[in-house]
Amino acid sequence: MSDEDRMTGGGRAVPSGRIARVSAFGRLAGGVAGGVVAEGARRLANGERPRMGDLLLTPANATRVADQLANLRGAAMKLGQMVSMDAGDMLPPELTQILARLRDNAHHMPPKQLDAVLAREWGQGWRRRFAHFQAHPIAAASIGQVHRARLPDGRELAIKVQYPGVKESIDADVDNVATLLRVSGLLPRELDIKPLLEEAKRQLHEEADYRREGAMLTRYGELLAGEDGFVVPKLEPSLTTERVLAMDFVAGVPIETLEDGDQTVRDAAMARLIALVLRELFDWGLMQTDPNFANYRWQPETGRLVLLDFGAARGVPAETSAGYRRLLAAGLSGNRDAVREAAVAAGFMGEAAATAHRALVDRMIDVILSELNQPGVFDFGDRAFVGVLREQAIDMARDRSTWHVPPIDTLFVQRKISGTALLAARLKARVDIRAMVAARIEGEGAAAVA
């Protein structure tokens, strides 16, 4: 623990001013540049001729980026989390491992800064509203930290408090992180990501509006009302503001603890979560698009899944759902040409890549069709085919002229689907995916492909 952490009880003040945050990014860029020089000198001394990409993507530089994003929090850390999760198995393993720390590694506000934030939101003397307020957070993440509290009537609450300056720094932080990703070589200069950056800013502004999240929390509670398999905390509107979200405290353990559980329990839990994704996509037209593992909790005593954090909930356009329906129906049919055409039509793949790399694309489709169309359960713990797909995807990625950014809504939906698959792999779950998908797309969607 650093001296600063010891002085503040383990907390670290969030840089909230524009100048402080810009300076932090400047120091980070300088540190990365220094790391490049040092690593380059070392390799030259060993007789190597290093490439710039190799010098930038060193574990030391990745550590610098991850640690600085964890300290800045807000949009900076959120985007770091998205890169680590969305990239899945495609990033260098050293970078993936270090960036993955951002999914559950954040410094929290020291008590003095926390008190100032709550005084602005609830007024001076806010502590009198509670029988007890736990000063040390029970969770600290990218945009806010969560405290446990008890009302005078005994009701236990979870209080999410937004870090100061987060909302005001979103646009600049997104631009700065994008610049870092460009410099690192993760994003080619030829790729136009401006629409994606604008959408990321819009989404993060929505996530920073806790009144909106409270409305989404209530909506999901209504959609899942009466279902034994899920628990959604109840909103406490009297204590909720734009920067503070109050809800029932619901007990649960990290969902990753299921790793050590019985296979049938793991399978049942993941089948329930996958069914939820299908309902969001095809029935509700509303999806919580942040699949961070911390957003799911498990109640061993009841066997129920606790759903948390609805800031990233967003509507799913009908055309996006229809594109997924056509793609899944094509996959069930086993028709390689239909899958390729549906993937291009939905924007998953660019026409240029499908044309220039036709043989490679078809081999990848064949691998996926072979895996998903096997009868019975799909074993998420068997990841051998992922390595095959990774090698072929890397071959395609070398041709930067065919790089393609899918439609924004598809990106967010796919983020949820990919994150759910990663959780299933973590739990080594076995689920009859084919049967579940077939039940959802039968009828009009399946007939359209036949």
ZAKOL-568121 format. One record per atom (N, C-alpha, C): x, y, z. Coordinates in steps of 0.001 Angstrom, whole numbers, plus 500000, padded with zeros to 6 digits. Each point is the difference from the previous one (the first is absolute). Layout:
// residues N
XYZ ...
//
This chain:
// residues 450
500851498803500000 499149501197500000 500884501243500000 499651500976499191 500803501206499908 499791500876501220 500920501013500183 499835500950501093 498677500726499889 499619500325498744 498729500720499811 498830499145500434 500051498690499664 498925499101500405 499908499889501509 501175499920500682 499981499891501461 499419501250500642 500271501151499415 499512501253500573 498501500161499832 499440499372498991 498578500184499708 499187498755500282 500561499053500728 499258498798500326 499790499088498818 500946499970499051 499889499125498842 499384500689498812 499519501234500139 499400500712498881 501014500854499279 499635500398498811 500832500909499220 499077500977499312 500223501288500247 499105501019499466 499944499928498480 498791500115499458 499804499962498557 500400501339499407 500884500026498989 500303501271499327 498740500508499309 499413501070500514 498704500450499487 500088501207499083 501066500771500076 500124501181499157 500541499672498626 499669500838499016 500439499754498627 501514499998499905 500646500981500633 501455500098499912 500659498784500650 499463499562501145 500582498845500697 499918498746499140 498858499818499314 499835498798499196 500857500053498733 500067501169499356 500848500136498818 501461499775500380 500406500528501147 501377499808500460 500293498522500233 499007499287500524 500191498564500241 500238499259498695 499214500343498978 500205499364498700 501370500382499428 500425501252500236 501312500419499524 501112499207500650 499880499800501324 501011499204500702 500002498559499486 498800499468499717 499902498633499496 500681499874498643 499715500969499105 500624499966498673 501519500089500115 500464500858500916 501441500114500201 500607498716500525 499288499350500928 500492498734500536 500060498910498952 498973499937499150 499980499011498916 501157500253499041 500208501294499638 501094500337499092 501346499611500602 500171500283501306 501234499615500655 500201498495499997 498909499266500192 500077498543499957 500408499493498632 499510500657498942 500367499612498640 501501500184499783 500518501144500433 501427500278499834 500844498973500750 499626499734501259 500777499059500816 499964498592499415 498814499551499594 499872498660499441 500733499900498663 499918501088499196 500701499998498717 501499499904500184 500537500747500957 501430499957500270 500436498607500453 499161499390500849 500344498660500496 500056498998498858 499022500056499106 499953499020498910 501115500249498982 500300501263499736 501097500301499085 501330499495500565 500154500145501319 501228499521500642 500130498486499876 498869499315499884 500008498546499849 500078499571498540 500175500988499101 500130499674498590 498691499823499271 498867500406500628 498698499863499358 499658501270499225 499072499862499045 499464501149499271 498504500073500294 499639500618501123 498596499965500456 499080500848499141 498728499554499921 498947500785499346 499347500906501039 499482501155499529 499378500950500924 498851499354500772 499185499182499338 498877499357500684 500456499128501152 501149499307499812 500521499158501078 500467500837501184 500544501188499702 500499500859501069 498855500615500787 498891500307499331 498868500635500671 499227499017500865 499839498759499508 499159499029500706 500823499142500959 500847500633500787 500753499270501011 499180499922501281 500235498983500836 499287499934501283 500174501251500843 501214500616499958 500238501202500807 499113501147499540 499883500195498686 499144501074499500 498533499694500255 499611498727499854 498610499632500283 499668500263501460 500972499738500890 499797500268501420 499794501488500238 500813500841499327 499843501452500136 498589500430499599 499532499497498859 498677500386499511 498917499531500964 500060498731500429 498965499452500883 499957500738501334 501180500271500585 500026500677501294 499467501427499901 500341500704498915 499528501379499874 498496500046499762 499484499075499188 498556499968499763 499254499659501289 500574499122500827 499363499653501267 499933501203500928 501021500868499947 500001501186500852 499044501066499473 499948500169498678 499112501009499412 498533499592500111 499745498713499891 498636499475500032 499139500646498917 498701500063500207 499139500640499023 500077499357498629 499863500839498964 499994499509498627 501314499329499653 501106500515500555 501302499419499696 500058498536500400 499591499708501235 500050498624500475 498945499144499302 498824500587499746 498925499263499347 500434499506498625 500646500855499231 500465499593498683 501093498947500107 500852500108501010 501003498965500213 499364498653500286 498940500002500789 499263498766500272 499415499427498713 499428500878499173 499356499547498765 501026499363499066 501196500604499916 501042499436499150 500391498613500500 500174499857501320 500458498729500547 498968498907499827 498716500333500110 498963498977499896 499595499744498553 499787501070499229 499488499834498651 501015499333499077 501293500222500276 501008499427499125 500113498490500191 499494499511501132 499977498562500225 501367499367499864 500099499052499081 501248499259499839 500909500599498936 499709501193499512 500722500534498857 501191500888500370 500065500509501231 501114500854500401 501194499154500429 501215500571499960 501155499285500558 499710499595501435 500395498787500394 499632499500501339 500475500882501135 501216500620499864 500503500858501072 499083501203500202 499571500599498878 499141501174500081 498616499620500511 499481498865499563 498689499553500456 499985499799501507 501045499357500522 500055499707501437 500048501275500821 500777500978499554 500153501228500777 498751500869499899 499449500144498785 498797500813499849 498808499380500722 500003498666500129 498902499340500692 499888500449501446 501120500497500574 499945500515501373 499008501142500121 499756500701498907 499099501149500058 498553499574500237 499693498738499798 498620499567500208 499626499999501475 501011499916500879 499661499953501420 501044500698500866 500756500924499397 501083500663500733 499822501506499902 499474500624501016 499874501463499994 500296500525501394 500697501124500051 500206500673501279 498688500697500381 499734500093501304 498767500661500421 500293501387500545 498949500820500123 500149501347500536 500344499948501481 500874500872500470 500230500101501447 498774500616500672 499820499799501319 498796500461500705 499688501482499811 501016500851500008 499753501439499877 499369500337498658 500497499389498915 499436500264498676 498585499422499900 499782498827500577 498668499397500004 498992500905500712 500381500515501162 499101500863500770 499628501249499201 500973500567499297 499730501199499205 499007499708498881 500156498839499348 499086499624498917 498576499831500525 499833499281501111 498672499744500532 499368501264500580 500802500888500531 499457501260500501 499425500830498854 500656499959498848 499473500722498833 498686499393499515 499874498689500095 498810499321499479 498845499988500996 500301499784501284 498945499830501009 499921501162500993 500977500892499961 500022501099500952 500843499676501228 500393501065500725 500763499807501232 499157499222501020 500665499232500816 499277499205500991 499337498776499410 500468499560498835 499372498863499326 500059498717500826 500984499879500879 500137498764500778 498802499767500924 499289501081500360 498834499837500877 498868499227499342 500069499818498716 498964499251499288 500171498488500180 501126499580500578 500308498581500104 500258499593501451 499637498776500308 500397499422501279 501471499618499951 500462499623498811 501416499663499816 500354500181498533 501194500549499747 500517500128498636 501442499532500022 500276498926499278 501343499418499982 500907500848499113 501003500639500592 500854500932499263 500861499296498965 500483498804500318 500834499276499047 499104499306498980 500247500196498712 499115499402498991 500092498486499969 498892499366499633 499992498553499823 500386499634498577 500032500997499111 500428499780498614 500437501334499423 501033499971499165 500469501206499316 500247499637498547 499360500738499093 500099499663498586 500379501229499183 499577500035498738 500511501015499086 499364501367500189 498701500067500251 499297501280500052 499596500370501419 499815499016500865 499592500290501363 500391498893500950 499813500254501291 500270498993501021 498739499777500819 499885498811500590 498772499591500671 500224499866501506 499070500572500771 500053499943501463 498750499293500521 500166499362501131 498857499382500667 499498500944501085 498682500112500122 499411500910500984 498726499385500565 499590500505501165 498767499515500632 499144501201500392 498734499943499601 499062501057500336 499515499833501445 499410501036500585 499481499880501376 498988498877500169 499267499656498917 499012498921500116 500620498612499843 501331499949499832 500693498715499911 500254499512498589 499465500681499015 500184499563498615 501449500201499563 500584498947499414 501384500049499539 500039500475498552 500880500965499728 500115500562498658 501420499861499466 500102500001498678 501279500157499310 499958501376499350 501006500817500264 500044501377499505 501180500135499037 499709500258498743 501063500205499017 500258501492499849 501251500398500219 500389501417499975 500956500219498834 499646500943499149 500824500264498812 501252500791500366 501107499632499381 501243500724500228 499868501435499491 500552500957500711 499903501403499557 500757500224498697 499399500810499132 500652500339498741 499815498997498892 499395498837500294 499840498960498984 499177500504498819 498825500551500292 499101500421498930 500636501089499143 500686500926500656 500578501130499277 501213499600499163 500626498885500329 501241499614499324 499790498957498909 498770499552499781 499747498884499088 500565500258498610 499620501110499376 500406500239498617 501520500037499852 500664500739500889 501459500107499914 500669498660500284 499468499243500973 500598498710500337 499896499018498836 498842499963499342 499829499099498856 501009500345498914 500139501283499706 500959500418498970 501431499647500393 500333500184501270 501356499702500456 500304498507499963 499021499169500404 500214498552499958 500123499531498555 499192500561499113 500096499636498590 501380500323499449 500555501140500413 501347500371499574 501026498996500516 499842499573501259 500918499002500555 499922498684499228 498787499597499629 499842498756499256 500606500117498608 499871501171499402 500630500229498702 501520499872500124 500552500703500993 501451500010500190 500530498594500290 499207499208500730 500436498650500361 500012499057498809 499351500401498905 499925499135498837 498813499073500009 499158500053501059 498814499146500044 498967500412498965 499972501288499652 499045500499499010 500759500578498816 499732499520498787 500685500547498822 499470501383499651 500872500829499476 499595501357499633 498984499993498865 499992498915499209 499081499947498864 498546499798500425 499783499551501218 498647499666500445 499290501238500545 498839500291499452 499218501156500450 499161499588501208 500445500418501176 499274499635501219 499244501191500585 499912501080499241 499316501183500529 498558499696500411 499198499296499164 498631499682500434 499973499168501281 500957499081500143 500060499164501197 500339500839501227 500926500933499840 500373500855501129 498829500878500425 499268500542499024 498843500829500336 498948499194500745 499796498749499567 499015499153500674 500483499612501392 501310499766500134 500546499685501319 499769501161500956 500191501219499510 499759501175500838 498532500073500412 499109499781499032 498565500069500306 499620498948501041 500505498774499805 499684498919500932 500526500314501395 501219500530500070 500584500294501304 499283501152500695 499519500985499237 499198501065500601 498711499413500588 499413499030499302 498794499354500523 500318499220501272 501140499295500011 500369499225501176 500290500902501200 500411501239499724 500302500934501080 498750500685500536 498847499708499419 498725500549500473 499315498937500850 500148500111501323 499480498958500879 498477500006500095 499357501106499679 498528499975499949 499546499096498855 500702500103498872 499669499125498871 500249498538500381 501127499730500648 500268498627500406 498936499489500972 499539500889500888 498940499598500918 498732499605499266 499688500708498918 498826499663499196 500178498644499320 501226499730499513 500266498712499359 499969498865501027 500501500260501197 499934499026501082 498553499618500285 499146501007500075 498575499752500247 499375499231498839 500386500353498770 499435499324498820 500364498526500005 501253499669500272 500404498590500037 499300499264501147 499805500691501100 499274499383501103 498587499626499587 499372500861499196 498643499714499512 500012498847499004 500995499984499100 500058498943498988 500233498623500619 500723499962501130 500324498721500632 499185499737501257 498980500811500217 499161499831501188 499368498611500027 500044499368501153 499364498695500152 500840498826499547 501205500258499497 500859498899499552 500946499611501130 500010498732500333 500784499527501132 501501500004499734 500395499944498732 501415499837499691 500844501251500109 499364501178500049 500754501252500011 499557500898501145 500948500843500458 499698501033500979 500501501326499440 499140501011499980 500392501353499604 499721500917501181 501010500721500484 499776500883501158 498907501033499708 499325500424501056 498951501012499869 500593501389500215 499617500933499141 500505501373500072 499452500721501226 500824500860500612 499548500909501049 500054501420499422 498874500477499415 500018501282499287 500292501206500878 499657499952501277 500176501182500854 501468500358500207 500891499035499787 501423500253500192 500780499999498690 499299499821498895 500655499930498698 500048501371499338 501191500377499525 500192501251499269 500732499667498704 500390501038499280 500715499760498758 501344499326500247 500575500198501207 501328499450500292 500017499022501174 498852499680500553 499901499005501075 498832499074499686 500243498694500081 498957499013499739 499808499160501258 498760499963500507 499695499245501214 499054498856499666 500287498822500533 499172498822499727 500126499034501170 499143498999500016 500097498961501023 501356499316499933 500558499695501162 501192499165500039 499552498549499876 500530499298499016 499654498596499778 501254499161500184 499941499066500912 501167499160500294 500287499059498838 501274499691499824 500409499073498954 501511499902499978 500503498964499347 501446499810499876 500374500168498531 501281500290499698 500412500141498602 499600498779499179 499543500235498794 499521498876499192 501129499043499663 501254500501500023 501124499117499700 500158498881501033 499404500165501188 500104498936501008 499307498722499537 499146500116498987 499342498807499446 500997499061499322 501197500527499700 501030499158499373 500210498712500778 499896500083501316 500253498847500853 498718499231500327 498897500414499396 498721499368500287 499734498769499154 498878499376500287 499589498812499257 499751500358498537 500337499086499096 499840500251498565 498553500329499644 499065499319500592 498596500250499664 499558501396500442 500553500475501109 499673501351500476 500578501040499051 501260499813499592 500629500926499057 499235500031498679 499639498821499517 499281499916498722 498653500719500082 499287499784501103 498675500603500148 500094501524500088 501006500495500742 500163501446500144 500318500651498660 500913499399499226 500361500582498711 498861499880498994 499256498922500048 498848499867499095 498996501117500268 499847500354501279 499078501070500373 500490501348499464 501317500248500101 500553501260499516 499950500084498473 500258498899499325 499921499995498537 498558500215499553 499060499363500689 498585500211499676 499616501460500208 500587500646501017 499726501415500245 500492500843498830 501185499709499490 500531500739498848 499060499856498799 499501498789499763 499086499776498880 498698500771500182 499528500078501229 498774500774500263 500237501481499769 501148500494500466 500334501403499782 500042500328498514 500615499117499228 500216500247498580 498738499836499169 499219498963500288 498870499673499124 498626500333500570 499872500118501326 498680500239500590 499833501432500506 500982500496500708 499848501284500681 500465501187499175 500972499784499105 500590501137499291 500731500926500959 500499499461501096 500709500745501029 501081499087500566 501231500499500065 501104499141500437 500952500764500915 500391499352501088 501074500508500855 501287499549499318 500751500956499413 501088499641499101 501371499935500658 500069500070501324 501283499890500700 500086498635500674 500751499058499429 500051498636500548 501109499795501027 500475501081500617 501014499871501045 499541498961501026 500882499083500350 499622498935500932 499473500552501323 500497501180500409 499575500580501278 498532500397499990 499374500029498833 498582500375499913 499067498827500274 500576498839500281 499208498820500355 500463499489501364 499059499650500837 500309499380501288 499187498712500107 500444499133500885 499366498687500168 499598499829501455 498772499501500194 499523499701501348 499976498486500192 501005499447500682 500060498545500166 498783499433500722 499462500767500967 498875499484500783 498719499875499171 499785500952499097 498753500009499212 500182499496498584 501245499957499518 500240499602498620 499604501073499000 499891501245500468 499585501086499108 501193500849499567 499849500634498840 501005500906499464 499567501437500278 500910500787500550 499732501413500282 500556500824498838 499167500848499424 500405500847498888 500252501416500509 501168500561499644 500383501325500469 500438500881498834 499989501308500218 500579500994499092 499284500050498652 499041500909499896 499214500135498778 500273501313499273 501154500597500289 500353501233499319 500203499811498508 500447498803499594 500267499727498590 498795499382499295 498831499995500630 498800499473499344 499599500940498870 499689499444498846 499635500809498848 499047499213499106 499219500737499211 499074499355499096 500725499289498868 499398498913499534 500530499250498862 499071500231498814 500452500686498942 499141500263498845 499504498701499363 498818500066499402 499408498816499371 500900499443498907 500681500892499251 500855499505498917 501216499251500538 500472500376501181 501124499277500613 499560498604500415 498829499909500626 499466498685500381 499779499134498764 499463500614498938 499733499248498770 501306499493499390 501069500811500068 501281499567499463 500542498790500745 499877500005501317 500432498846500797 499121498783499708 498718500239499827 499097498876499709 500390499322498686 500272500816498972 500389499442498703 501336499257500097 500950500571500742 501308499370500129 499911498672500747 499233499980501086 499861498757500765 499232498934499219 498977500437499267 499256499044499185 500891499399498929 500841500830499396 500937499492498999 500968499011500628 500445500311501225 500909499091500684 499364498661500290 498753500014500429 499302498737500280 499804499181498731 499858500687498863 499793499284498735 501282499328499531 501147500455500525 501270499425499580 500456500481498644 499366501040499483 500292500511498665 501077501076500096 501207499655499564 501128500930500108 499752501303499242 499470499904498794 499751501206499199 498974500905500679 498965499384500572 498964500781500684 500576500709501223 500903499328500718 500624500613501170 500841501199499571 500812499831498955 500851501086499538 499166501199499557 498946499738499233 499146501085499519 499285500700501149 499540499234500981 499311500593501144 500969500822500846 501235499535500124 500998500730500782 500326501340499358 500109500025498668 500265501254499301 498787500921500079 498802499441499813 498773500812500031 499796500645501368 500351499289501065 499819500527501356 501134500929500412 501062500060499194 501111500882500312 501070499373500868 499867498692500299 501038499343500792 501326500008499253 499907499881498691 501179499913499154 499840500960498837 501084500633499604 499946500894498857 500006499240498689 499375500560498986 499962499374498685 501420499808499461 500878500974500274 501374499916499496 500722498784500558 499846499736501293 500660498847500620 499413498694499481 498673499956499850 499345498780499525 500429499658498585 500297501021499192 500423499780498618 501486499684499909 500819500821500680 501450499844499887 500510498736500692 499298499557501036 500468498854500783 498926498896500022 499408499766498876 498871499058499913 500362498616500558 501131499448499593 500354498657500454 500221499967501509 500660501026500524 500261500064501432 498706500158500790 499115500874499516 498707500206500651 499215498701500022 500010499293498886 499228498750499927 500559498949500953 501314499958500169 500584499046500951 499569500337501424 499974501287500323 499555500407501335 498534499638500219 499181500230498997 498575499646500114 499848498495500190 500787499221499270 499909498541500128 500338499551501421 501011500628500602 500373499648501375 498848500296500949 499397501178499846 498897500397500895 498794499092499797 499661499715498744 498845499136499732 500221498598500558 501220499511499881 500302498663500517 499814499933501504 500407501075500685 499885500023501459 498553500159500454 499304500955499425 498663500347500490 498919499022499554 500246499243498942 498963499089499514 500201498566500457 500906499799500945 500108498668500579 498782499743500885 499436498805499937 498819499715500834 500335499993501480 499025500363500819 500202499983501451 500602501282500510 500613499910501178 500492501196500680 501281500523499354 500175501318500096 501232500643499554 500869500212501234 501235499497499943 500908500088501137 500814501292499882 499629501026500780 500700501270499952 501422499885500540 500259498958500788 501340499818500544 501003499508498982 499525499464498894 500890499514498940 500246501150499027 501163500642500116 500290501204499215 500979499729498864 500185498754499632 500999499682498977 499714500722498687 498729500092499628 499655500613498712 500294501499499986 500059500627501198 500274501440500059 501394500297499469 500969499139500313 501351500202499497 500051499935498484 499229499104499418 499938499898498533 499433501281499414 498910500492500579 499394501235499510 500940501187500181 500730500034501124 500917501107500260 501061500078498907 500590498865499656 501049499995498981 499472500513498668 498792499576499635 499440500437498727 499610501470500048 499489500451501155 499628501407500134 501228500897499914 501121499549500572 501229500787499936 500468500138498560 499859498931499220 500367500076498585 499164501059499281 498711500050500292 499138501018499391 500354501390500503 500338500099501271 500260501315500601 501233500667499410 500891499212499428 501191500596499405 499649500881498798 498880499721499384 499550500812498862 499146501141500527 500632501097500363 499281501098500630 499055500709499045 500180499790498704 499109500652499036 498581499456500079 499815498826500619 498669499406500093 499416500087501413 500673500722500904 499459500150501354 498656500717499943 499132499634500929 498608500447499920 499446500189501408 499280501107500216 499329500241501278 498513499654499836 499507498983500714 498581499631499894 499094501130500476 498688499918499703 499048500991500513 500080500090501522 499779501195500512 500159500247501436 499125499070500835 498731499872499648 499101499156500796 500459498549499995 500519499548498868 500514498634499928 501201499822500917 500866501014500055 501172499923500872 499601499822501461 498999500757500432 499602499914501406 499309498666500307 499170499526499077 499358498701500205 501057498893500018 500944500087499055 501023498964499933 500891500014501234 500177501193500565 500768500075501247 499333499166501087 498673500083500097 499292499218501012 500098498510499694 499855499638498734 500054498594499624 501400499432500260 501031500745499603 501373499524500196 500336499890501482 499585500990500793 500261499957501427 499301498838500683 498778499696499558 499266498861500556 500705498696499658 500520499908498775 500745498805499604 501288499859500808 500662501126500297 501217499950500821 499697499505501419 498860500434500537 499609499530501330 499702498500499964 499314499557498944 499701498570499860 501292499191499904 500997500559499302 501291499314499902 500688499966501358 499900501101500738 500607500051501340 499397498927500904 498690499805499888 499318499018500843 500036498594499414 500563499873498784 500048498706499304 498607499373499929 499040500835499643 498613499552499926 499743499203498725 498988499152500061 499569499213498838 498509500260499794 499684500586498861 498630500441499741 499604499610498585 498767499582499824 499502499649498658 499599501288499277 501010500701499525 499778501280499332 499139499836498755 500265498960499232 499269499816498739 498502499906500238 499608499244501011 498572499845500292 499396501321500459 500741500770500806 499491501272500496 499817501004498863 500986500053499097 499911500929498873 498885499591499056 499906498704499716 498960499520499089 498613500350500512 499795499904501309 498696500322500572 499653501477499819 501034500854499907 499774501439499888 499771500463498570 500596499330499032 499923500512498625 499085499177499105 499313499030500575 499079499216499179 498852500903499544 499292499544498994 498882500826499491 500457500898498884 499666501272500104 500259500968498927 501476500103499669 500866500086501046 501414500167499751 500593498795499295 499645498795500469 500541498800499384 499446499810498591 498741500345499801 499387499841498672 500647500903498979 500489501161500427 500600500949499077 501294499463499396 500640499057500722 501272499434499513 499763498742499190 498922499315500276 499734498709499355 499821500139498496 
//
